[in-house]
């Protein structure tokens, strides 16, 4: 019998089992750390990939926004030219109307 009252073969079995458990725990911990590192690496890779995709999409959108802005600027210029043409046209109509009105007044006086 051993010092703790167990058969020496049971004592050795207990020590062997304890060593095996510690060894398995260490292996499990290493495996978990390796899995965590792989997951982090995968996640970082996906993040970089997603960021790259976002940058490409954002660049395309910026190009389209610039085209729309240029189009609006051109449209604004056309509207301003039309507004000026209409002012000139109305001014011409007003002058003609005044001229006709003056002729009518002159004809009515006769």
ChimeraX attribute file (.defattr): number of C-alpha atoms within 10 A of each C-alpha:
attribute: neighborCount
match mode: 1-to-1
recipient: residues
	/A:1	10
	/A:2	11
	/A:3	8
	/A:4	8
	/A:5	8
	/A:6	11
	/A:7	12
	/A:8	13
	/A:9	11
	/A:10	12
	/A:11	16
	/A:12	13
	/A:13	12
	/A:14	12
	/A:15	12
	/A:16	12
	/A:17	12
	/A:18	12
	/A:19	12
	/A:20	12
	/A:21	12
	/A:22	12
	/A:23	12
	/A:24	12
	/A:25	12
	/A:26	12
	/A:27	12
	/A:28	12
	/A:29	12
	/A:30	12
	/A:31	12
	/A:32	12
	/A:33	12
	/A:34	12
	/A:35	12
	/A:36	12
	/A:37	12
	/A:38	12
	/A:39	12
	/A:40	12
	/A:41	12
	/A:42	12
	/A:43	12
	/A:44	12
	/A:45	12
	/A:46	12
	/A:47	12
	/A:48	12
	/A:49	12
	/A:50	12
	/A:51	12
	/A:52	12
	/A:53	12
	/A:54	12
	/A:55	12
	/A:56	12
	/A:57	12
	/A:58	12
	/A:59	12
	/A:60	12
	/A:61	12
	/A:62	12
	/A:63	12
	/A:64	12
	/A:65	12
	/A:66	12
	/A:67	12
	/A:68	12
	/A:69	12
	/A:70	12
	/A:71	12
	/A:72	12
	/A:73	12
	/A:74	12
	/A:75	12
	/A:76	12
	/A:77	12
	/A:78	12
	/A:79	12
	/A:80	12
	/A:81	12
	/A:82	12
	/A:83	12
	/A:84	12
	/A:85	12
	/A:86	12
	/A:87	12
	/A:88	12
	/A:89	12
	/A:90	12
	/A:91	12
	/A:92	12
	/A:93	12
	/A:94	12
	/A:95	12
	/A:96	12
	/A:97	12
	/A:98	12
	/A:99	12
	/A:100	12
	/A:101	12
	/A:102	12
	/A:103	12
	/A:104	11
	/A:105	11
	/A:106	10
	/A:107	9
	/A:108	8
	/A:109	7
	/A:110	5
